[in-house]
Amino acid sequence: MITGLSEEREAKLNLIGAIAQSQTAVARILDSIADLSSYSEETAGHLAVHIGQMAKYQQAMAQLLTGIAFPPVYHGTPESPWMNKDLIPLIAGPFMRELEVAQ
């Protein structure tokens, strides 16, 4: 049983090492994209797509490793903040008293 846990930990450590090496490679690729974008926007665009795919792959590996599910990323225009007007005095009350004391 202990051997199984040890092997599992070793596999997870190896996966973490692989993710770290992959992140280093991604950083180098991003540097290259920055250099290439001044010469060819099309090539830089293709590389950016591949970087996005690599990031998704790394995220999937991290989820598998940690068991934590990351929420999906939503793109768009955010709405204005919503607050229950009945709760504002309860939340802001202590802060408002601190401001009154400071003045």
N, CA and C atoms as an extended XYZ file, in Angstrom:
309
Properties=species:S:1:pos:R:3:atomname:S:1:resname:S:1:resid:I:1 pbc="F F F"
N         0.830       -1.194        0.000 N   MET     1
C         0.000        0.000        0.000 CA  MET     1
C         0.871        1.252        0.000 C   MET     1
N         1.912        1.260        0.834 N   ILE     2
C         2.790        2.419        0.902 CA  ILE     2
C         3.501        2.615       -0.423 C   ILE     2
N         3.883        1.521       -1.065 N   THR     3
C         4.561        1.618       -2.354 CA  THR     3
C         3.652        2.278       -3.382 C   THR     3
N         2.372        1.936       -3.364 N   GLY     4
C         1.409        2.537       -4.292 CA  GLY     4
C         1.296        4.035       -4.095 C   GLY     4
N         1.232        4.470       -2.820 N   LEU     5
C         1.165        5.903       -2.528 CA  LEU     5
C         2.448        6.600       -2.940 C   LEU     5
N         3.567        5.956       -2.696 N   SER     6
C         4.852        6.530       -3.074 CA  SER     6
C         4.957        6.694       -4.585 C   SER     6
N         4.496        5.703       -5.311 N   GLU     7
C         4.528        5.780       -6.764 CA  GLU     7
C         3.585        6.861       -7.274 C   GLU     7
N         2.439        6.993       -6.629 N   GLU     8
C         1.488        8.034       -7.028 CA  GLU     8
C         2.082        9.423       -6.798 C   GLU     8
N         2.717        9.605       -5.636 N   ARG     9
C         3.360       10.897       -5.344 CA  ARG     9
C         4.478       11.184       -6.342 C   ARG     9
N         5.260       10.165       -6.661 N   GLU    10
C         6.348       10.327       -7.627 CA  GLU    10
C         5.791       10.735       -8.996 C   GLU    10
N         4.687       10.113       -9.395 N   ALA    11
C         4.070       10.447      -10.684 CA  ALA    11
C         3.558       11.889      -10.672 C   ALA    11
N         2.952       12.297       -9.554 N   LYS    12
C         2.455       13.668       -9.451 CA  LYS    12
C         3.605       14.672       -9.477 C   LYS    12
N         4.687       14.361       -8.799 N   LEU    13
C         5.854       15.249       -8.825 CA  LEU    13
C         6.435       15.362      -10.228 C   LEU    13
N         6.474       14.245      -10.941 N   ASN    14
C         6.952       14.277      -12.322 CA  ASN    14
C         6.052       15.132      -13.198 C   ASN    14
N         4.741       15.036      -12.961 N   LEU    15
C         3.798       15.834      -13.736 CA  LEU    15
C         3.964       17.320      -13.422 C   LEU    15
N         4.175       17.644      -12.156 N   ILE    16
C         4.412       19.037      -11.772 CA  ILE    16
C         5.675       19.558      -12.446 C   ILE    16
N         6.721       18.739      -12.477 N   GLY    17
C         7.954       19.126      -13.161 CA  GLY    17
C         7.728       19.363      -14.644 C   GLY    17
N         6.917       18.509      -15.256 N   ALA    18
C         6.620       18.663      -16.686 CA  ALA    18
C         5.845       19.948      -16.943 C   ALA    18
N         4.893       20.261      -16.064 N   ILE    19
C         4.126       21.500      -16.214 CA  ILE    19
C         5.056       22.708      -16.062 C   ILE    19
N         5.969       22.668      -15.109 N   ALA    20
C         6.912       23.771      -14.912 CA  ALA    20
C         7.800       23.957      -16.137 C   ALA    20
N         8.302       22.858      -16.700 N   GLN    21
C         9.116       22.959      -17.911 CA  GLN    21
C         8.295       23.502      -19.075 C   GLN    21
N         7.043       23.093      -19.145 N   SER    22
C         6.171       23.571      -20.204 CA  SER    22
C         5.924       25.075      -20.061 C   SER    22
N         5.776       25.543      -18.823 N   GLN    23
C         5.579       26.975      -18.596 CA  GLN    23
C         6.810       27.758      -19.035 C   GLN    23
N         7.991       27.219      -18.787 N   THR    24
C         9.225       27.871      -19.229 CA  THR    24
C         9.260       27.948      -20.755 C   THR    24
N         8.859       26.873      -21.395 N   ALA    25
C         8.821       26.854      -22.863 CA  ALA    25
C         7.804       27.867      -23.381 C   ALA    25
N         6.666       27.943      -22.730 N   VAL    26
C         5.640       28.911      -23.147 CA  VAL    26
C         6.187       30.332      -23.025 C   VAL    26
N         6.897       30.621      -21.957 N   ALA    27
C         7.486       31.953      -21.794 CA  ALA    27
C         8.460       32.264      -22.928 C   ALA    27
N         9.263       31.285      -23.307 N   ARG    28
C        10.209       31.497      -24.416 CA  ARG    28
C         9.455       31.715      -25.729 C   ARG    28
N         8.378       30.963      -25.922 N   ILE    29
C         7.580       31.116      -27.140 CA  ILE    29
C         6.931       32.499      -27.178 C   ILE    29
N         6.437       32.963      -26.036 N   LEU    30
C         5.836       34.293      -25.996 CA  LEU    30
C         6.856       35.369      -26.347 C   LEU    30
N         8.089       35.199      -25.889 N   ASP    31
C         9.149       36.131      -26.276 CA  ASP    31
C         9.349       36.111      -27.794 C   ASP    31
N         9.337       34.919      -28.365 N   SER    32
C         9.502       34.790      -29.816 CA  SER    32
C         8.336       35.435      -30.560 C   SER    32
N         7.120       35.266      -30.026 N   ILE    33
C         5.945       35.878      -30.650 CA  ILE    33
C         6.098       37.393      -30.664 C   ILE    33
N         6.577       37.937      -29.557 N   ALA    34
C         6.772       39.383      -29.486 CA  ALA    34
C         7.767       39.837      -30.548 C   ALA    34
N         8.822       39.062      -30.753 N   ASP    35
C         9.811       39.410      -31.774 CA  ASP    35
C         9.233       39.263      -33.185 C   ASP    35
N         8.470       38.194      -33.405 N   LEU    36
C         7.923       37.929      -34.735 CA  LEU    36
C         6.789       38.867      -35.117 C   LEU    36
N         6.050       39.354      -34.117 N   SER    37
C         4.877       40.163      -34.437 CA  SER    37
C         5.252       41.420      -35.206 C   SER    37
N         6.466       41.916      -35.021 N   SER    38
C         6.876       43.101      -35.790 CA  SER    38
C         7.159       42.738      -37.246 C   SER    38
N         7.422       41.468      -37.540 N   TYR    39
C         7.708       41.031      -38.906 CA  TYR    39
C         6.478       40.441      -39.590 C   TYR    39
N         5.743       39.605      -38.869 N   SER    40
C         4.611       38.902      -39.479 CA  SER    40
C         3.500       38.722      -38.457 C   SER    40
N         2.451       39.510      -38.608 N   GLU    41
C         1.314       39.389      -37.693 CA  GLU    41
C         0.598       38.055      -37.874 C   GLU    41
N         0.594       37.534      -39.096 N   GLU    42
C        -0.074       36.263      -39.368 CA  GLU    42
C         0.613       35.117      -38.613 C   GLU    42
N         1.936       35.057      -38.680 N   THR    43
C         2.678       34.017      -37.967 CA  THR    43
C         2.484       34.159      -36.466 C   THR    43
N         2.542       35.386      -35.988 N   ALA    44
C         2.338       35.619      -34.558 CA  ALA    44
C         0.939       35.181      -34.139 C   ALA    44
N        -0.054       35.410      -34.997 N   GLY    45
C        -1.423       34.984      -34.693 CA  GLY    45
C        -1.544       33.474      -34.587 C   GLY    45
N        -0.890       32.764      -35.518 N   HIS    46
C        -0.905       31.292      -35.470 CA  HIS    46
C        -0.236       30.780      -34.195 C   HIS    46
N         0.880       31.384      -33.847 N   LEU    47
C         1.566       30.973      -32.621 CA  LEU    47
C         0.706       31.256      -31.396 C   LEU    47
N         0.006       32.370      -31.403 N   ALA    48
C        -0.858       32.711      -30.270 CA  ALA    48
C        -1.970       31.676      -30.093 C   ALA    48
N        -2.526       31.190      -31.209 N   VAL    49
C        -3.562       30.146      -31.136 CA  VAL    49
C        -2.985       28.889      -30.495 C   VAL    49
N        -1.787       28.506      -30.913 N   HIS    50
C        -1.155       27.306      -30.351 CA  HIS    50
C        -0.841       27.487      -28.869 C   HIS    50
N        -0.446       28.690      -28.478 N   ILE    51
C        -0.194       28.967      -27.058 CA  ILE    51
C        -1.486       28.800      -26.258 C   ILE    51
N        -2.588       29.271      -26.812 N   GLY    52
C        -3.881       29.097      -26.144 CA  GLY    52
C        -4.229       27.632      -25.949 C   GLY    52
N        -3.944       26.817      -26.963 N   GLN    53
C        -4.206       25.385      -26.860 CA  GLN    53
C        -3.305       24.746      -25.808 C   GLN    53
N        -2.040       25.169      -25.770 N   MET    54
C        -1.119       24.636      -24.755 CA  MET    54
C        -1.585       25.021      -23.348 C   MET    54
N        -2.076       26.230      -23.203 N   ALA    55
C        -2.557       26.676      -21.895 CA  ALA    55
C        -3.744       25.828      -21.436 C   ALA    55
N        -4.653       25.508      -22.359 N   LYS    56
C        -5.792       24.649      -22.013 CA  LYS    56
C        -5.317       23.255      -21.595 C   LYS    56
N        -4.313       22.741      -22.295 N   TYR    57
C        -3.764       21.431      -21.966 CA  TYR    57
C        -3.124       21.460      -20.576 C   TYR    57
N        -2.362       22.513      -20.289 N   GLN    58
C        -1.747       22.641      -18.969 CA  GLN    58
C        -2.805       22.749      -17.883 C   GLN    58
N        -3.880       23.486      -18.160 N   GLN    59
C        -4.950       23.616      -17.184 CA  GLN    59
C        -5.598       22.261      -16.916 C   GLN    59
N        -5.812       21.482      -17.951 N   ALA    60
C        -6.394       20.148      -17.778 CA  ALA    60
C        -5.482       19.265      -16.934 C   ALA    60
N        -4.165       19.346      -17.180 N   MET    61
C        -3.224       18.558      -16.371 CA  MET    61
C        -3.251       19.007      -14.917 C   MET    61
N        -3.297       20.304      -14.691 N   ALA    62
C        -3.331       20.818      -13.321 CA  ALA    62
C        -4.607       20.387      -12.612 C   ALA    62
N        -5.735       20.402      -13.324 N   GLN    63
C        -6.995       19.946      -12.727 CA  GLN    63
C        -6.915       18.474      -12.355 C   GLN    63
N        -6.341       17.687      -13.238 N   LEU    64
C        -6.189       16.255      -12.980 CA  LEU    64
C        -5.298       16.021      -11.763 C   LEU    64
N        -4.232       16.786      -11.689 N   LEU    65
C        -3.263       16.622      -10.613 CA  LEU    65
C        -3.820       17.052       -9.262 C   LEU    65
N        -4.489       18.201       -9.237 N   THR    66
C        -4.950       18.756       -7.965 CA  THR    66
C        -6.348       18.317       -7.577 C   THR    66
N        -7.142       17.915       -8.561 N   GLY    67
C        -8.529       17.561       -8.283 CA  GLY    67
C        -9.416       18.786       -8.143 C   GLY    67
N        -8.882       19.964       -8.468 N   ILE    68
C        -9.644       21.206       -8.368 CA  ILE    68
C       -10.119       21.584       -9.758 C   ILE    68
N       -11.413       21.810       -9.894 N   ALA    69
C       -11.963       22.219      -11.190 CA  ALA    69
C       -11.953       23.739      -11.276 C   ALA    69
N       -11.380       24.249      -12.339 N   PHE    70
C       -11.344       25.688      -12.547 CA  PHE    70
C       -12.611       26.105      -13.283 C   PHE    70
N       -13.222       27.222      -12.886 N   PRO    71
C       -14.437       27.653      -13.583 CA  PRO    71
C       -14.104       28.114      -15.003 C   PRO    71
N       -15.079       28.019      -15.902 N   PRO    72
C       -14.811       28.457      -17.270 CA  PRO    72
C       -14.593       29.971      -17.331 C   PRO    72
N       -13.846       30.398      -18.318 N   VAL    73
C       -13.593       31.823      -18.515 CA  VAL    73
C       -14.670       32.361      -19.440 C   VAL    73
N       -15.321       33.422      -19.011 N   TYR    74
C       -16.346       34.053      -19.822 CA  TYR    74
C       -15.799       35.353      -20.385 C   TYR    74
N       -16.055       35.586      -21.648 N   HIS    75
C       -15.619       36.811      -22.304 CA  HIS    75
C       -16.848       37.645      -22.633 C   HIS    75
N       -16.723       38.923      -22.474 N   GLY    76
C       -17.830       39.811      -22.807 CA  GLY    76
C       -17.758       41.074      -21.984 C   GLY    76
N       -18.827       41.823      -22.022 N   THR    77
C       -18.900       43.072      -21.281 CA  THR    77
C       -19.520       42.799      -19.914 C   THR    77
N       -18.826       43.148      -18.839 N   PRO    78
C       -19.387       42.879      -17.516 CA  PRO    78
C       -20.554       43.812      -17.202 C   PRO    78
N       -21.455       43.330      -16.400 N   GLU    79
C       -22.579       44.135      -15.935 CA  GLU    79
C       -22.117       44.996      -14.761 C   GLU    79
N       -22.921       45.977      -14.436 N   SER    80
C       -22.589       46.804      -13.275 CA  SER    80
C       -22.819       45.983      -12.005 C   SER    80
N       -22.113       46.320      -10.931 N   PRO    81
C       -22.270       45.547       -9.691 CA  PRO    81
C       -23.699       45.637       -9.157 C   PRO    81
N       -24.135       44.570       -8.554 N   TRP    82
C       -25.463       44.529       -7.969 CA  TRP    82
C       -25.316       44.363       -6.466 C   TRP    82
N       -26.024       45.165       -5.733 N   MET    83
C       -26.050       45.005       -4.278 CA  MET    83
C       -27.477       45.147       -3.795 C   MET    83
N       -27.818       44.367       -2.830 N   ASN    84
C       -29.109       44.473       -2.188 CA  ASN    84
C       -29.100       45.745       -1.351 C   ASN    84
N       -29.952       46.694       -1.698 N   LYS    85
C       -29.950       47.993       -1.027 CA  LYS    85
C       -30.240       47.878        0.472 C   LYS    85
N       -30.919       46.816        0.895 N   ASP    86
C       -31.193       46.617        2.319 CA  ASP    86
C       -29.929       46.224        3.083 C   ASP    86
N       -28.940       45.645        2.373 N   LEU    87
C       -27.725       45.191        3.033 CA  LEU    87
C       -26.631       46.254        3.065 C   LEU    87
N       -26.744       47.292        2.251 N   ILE    88
C       -25.692       48.309        2.179 CA  ILE    88
C       -25.400       48.924        3.550 C   ILE    88
N       -26.405       49.316        4.327 N   PRO    89
C       -26.082       49.880        5.655 CA  PRO    89
C       -25.375       48.875        6.565 C   PRO    89
N       -25.715       47.592        6.444 N   LEU    90
C       -25.074       46.579        7.282 CA  LEU    90
C       -23.608       46.405        6.901 C   LEU    90
N       -23.331       46.452        5.607 N   ILE    91
C       -21.973       46.242        5.126 CA  ILE    91
C       -21.135       47.510        5.292 C   ILE    91
N       -21.711       48.641        4.898 N   ALA    92
C       -20.957       49.896        4.890 CA  ALA    92
C       -20.925       50.561        6.255 C   ALA    92
N       -21.825       50.180        7.156 N   GLY    93
C       -21.919       50.832        8.460 CA  GLY    93
C       -20.592       50.946        9.195 C   GLY    93
N       -19.868       49.856        9.426 N   PRO    94
C       -18.598       49.958       10.155 CA  PRO    94
C       -17.586       50.848        9.441 C   PRO    94
N       -17.568       50.819        8.121 N   PHE    95
C       -16.619       51.639        7.370 CA  PHE    95
C       -16.991       53.118        7.468 C   PHE    95
N       -18.299       53.383        7.435 N   MET    96
C       -18.737       54.763        7.531 CA  MET    96
C       -18.403       55.336        8.903 C   MET    96
N       -18.541       54.521        9.978 N   ARG    97
C       -18.197       54.989       11.326 CA  ARG    97
C       -16.697       55.277       11.427 C   ARG    97
N       -15.872       54.449       10.781 N   GLU    98
C       -14.424       54.680       10.788 CA  GLU    98
C       -14.086       55.986       10.076 C   GLU    98
N       -14.781       56.275        8.979 N   LEU    99
C       -14.543       57.522        8.263 CA  LEU    99
C       -14.954       58.727        9.101 C   LEU    99
N       -16.087       58.600        9.834 N   GLU   100
C       -16.554       59.711       10.683 CA  GLU   100
C       -15.572       59.980       11.806 C   GLU   100
N       -15.016       58.935       12.392 N   VAL   101
C       -14.042       59.078       13.485 CA  VAL   101
C       -12.762       59.714       12.965 C   VAL   101
N       -12.331       59.349       11.762 N   ALA   102
C       -11.092       59.848       11.194 CA  ALA   102
C       -11.188       61.331       10.860 C   ALA   102
N       -12.383       61.830       10.615 N   GLN   103
C       -12.528       63.236       10.232 CA  GLN   103
C       -12.526       64.056       11.452 C   GLN   103
